[in-house]
Amino acid sequence: MNPAALDIVQVAYFVDDIRAAAARMAATVGAGPFYVIDHIELDWGLHRGQRCDFVHSSAYGQWGKVMLELVQQESEGDSPFRDLYAPGQGGLHHVAIMVDDLPLAYAHFEAAGIPLATRAMTQTGTEFAFLDATATLGHFIEVYAKQPSLVGFYDFIRRAAHLWDGKDPVRTLKR
């Protein structure tokens, strides 16, 4: 795997209230508009070898050349979010990359001392994982399989930002 091909496509912050955080990010750094997806459930998830169905809500917007995700955990229990933040805490949680070959990416990062912490599948069939780079970078790396639906979602967020007039910075996406 060529590490030079591992471009960051997203920066994500863990927050208590995604709508308030999205409005704040729009006002302070001009990121947005943000599209909120509430109560995201997984098809399956494993965190540090144990079943983990971390239900979460996310707001997605554009901040310059990268997507900005604001995420809040809706369910109790262990998760990659709770590894870094207790209830009421928040901050930078992960950066994300898209790859063509997930097993190759897992092996590449494992060899670099960045182990797999969480592996999961969305209900729409996208596999993703959180790699634990907290010892070296202070945050996780999210990696997911590059596929047309995911690339299309990134394009949607990017186009919305390009056309955005600064009004209505927080919007709800229906699934």
MOZIKA-V414554 format. One record per residue. RES is the residue in three letters. OMEGA is omega in degrees with one decimal (* if undefined). BURIAL is # if it has 16 or more other ideal C-beta (glycine too) atoms within 10 Angstrom, else .. Layout:
RES:OMEGA:BURIAL ; RES:OMEGA:BURIAL
This chain:
MET:179.4:. ; ASN:-179.0:. ; PRO:178.9:. ; ALA:-179.8:. ; ALA:-175.9:. ; LEU:179.9:# ; ASP:174.1:. ; ILE:178.8:. ; VAL:-176.2:# ; GLN:169.7:# ; VAL:-175.4:# ; ALA:176.4:# ; TYR:174.0:# ; PHE:-175.5:# ; VAL:176.4:# ; ASP:-173.5:. ; ASP:-174.4:. ; ILE:-179.5:# ; ARG:177.6:# ; ALA:179.5:. ; ALA:178.9:# ; ALA:178.4:# ; ALA:179.3:# ; ARG:179.8:. ; MET:176.9:# ; ALA:-177.5:# ; ALA:-173.6:. ; THR:-177.7:. ; VAL:177.6:. ; GLY:178.5:. ; ALA:175.9:# ; GLY:-5.2:# ; PRO:-178.5:# ; PHE:176.5:# ; TYR:-175.8:# ; VAL:169.8:# ; ILE:-177.2:. ; ASP:168.6:# ; HIS:-179.9:. ; ILE:177.1:. ; GLU:-179.4:. ; LEU:170.0:. ; ASP:174.5:. ; TRP:176.7:. ; GLY:174.8:# ; LEU:177.7:# ; HIS:-179.4:# ; ARG:175.6:. ; GLY:-179.1:. ; GLN:176.4:. ; ARG:-177.2:. ; CYS:179.4:# ; ASP:-174.7:. ; PHE:176.1:# ; VAL:-176.9:# ; HIS:172.1:# ; SER:-178.3:# ; SER:171.8:# ; ALA:-176.9:# ; TYR:176.6:# ; GLY:-179.6:# ; GLN:176.8:# ; TRP:-175.2:# ; GLY:-176.8:. ; LYS:-179.2:. ; VAL:173.9:# ; MET:174.6:# ; LEU:175.5:# ; GLU:171.7:# ; LEU:-171.7:# ; VAL:174.1:# ; GLN:179.6:# ; GLN:-179.5:# ; GLU:-176.1:. ; SER:176.6:. ; GLU:172.0:. ; GLY:-178.5:. ; ASP:178.8:. ; SER:175.2:# ; PRO:178.7:# ; PHE:-179.3:# ; ARG:174.0:# ; ASP:-178.4:# ; LEU:-170.4:# ; TYR:173.1:# ; ALA:175.6:. ; PRO:-178.7:. ; GLY:177.9:. ; GLN:177.1:. ; GLY:179.1:# ; GLY:178.8:. ; LEU:-179.8:. ; HIS:-178.2:# ; HIS:164.4:# ; VAL:-176.1:# ; ALA:175.1:# ; ILE:173.7:# ; MET:179.9:# ; VAL:177.1:# ; ASP:-173.5:. ; ASP:-178.2:. ; LEU:179.9:# ; PRO:177.5:. ; LEU:177.8:. ; ALA:178.4:# ; TYR:-179.5:# ; ALA:179.5:. ; HIS:-177.9:# ; PHE:177.1:# ; GLU:179.3:. ; ALA:179.0:. ; ALA:179.1:. ; GLY:178.5:. ; ILE:-172.4:# ; PRO:174.4:. ; LEU:178.4:# ; ALA:-175.6:# ; THR:174.8:# ; ARG:-175.2:# ; ALA:177.2:# ; MET:175.6:. ; THR:177.4:# ; GLN:176.7:. ; THR:172.8:. ; GLY:176.9:. ; THR:174.9:# ; GLU:175.0:. ; PHE:-179.8:# ; ALA:170.6:# ; PHE:178.3:# ; LEU:-172.1:# ; ASP:177.2:# ; ALA:-175.5:# ; THR:-179.1:. ; ALA:-176.6:. ; THR:-176.4:. ; LEU:-179.6:. ; GLY:179.6:. ; HIS:176.5:# ; PHE:168.3:# ; ILE:174.7:# ; GLU:179.0:# ; VAL:176.6:# ; TYR:-178.0:# ; ALA:177.0:# ; LYS:177.8:# ; GLN:-173.3:. ; PRO:-177.7:. ; SER:179.7:. ; LEU:177.0:# ; VAL:177.8:. ; GLY:178.2:. ; PHE:176.3:# ; TYR:178.2:# ; ASP:177.9:. ; PHE:-179.4:. ; ILE:179.9:# ; ARG:178.9:. ; ARG:178.7:. ; ALA:179.2:# ; ALA:-179.4:# ; HIS:-177.6:. ; LEU:-171.5:. ; TRP:178.7:# ; ASP:179.3:. ; GLY:179.5:. ; LYS:176.5:. ; ASP:-174.0:. ; PRO:-178.0:# ; VAL:-175.5:# ; ARG:179.2:. ; THR:176.1:. ; LEU:175.3:. ; LYS:178.6:. ; ARG:*:.
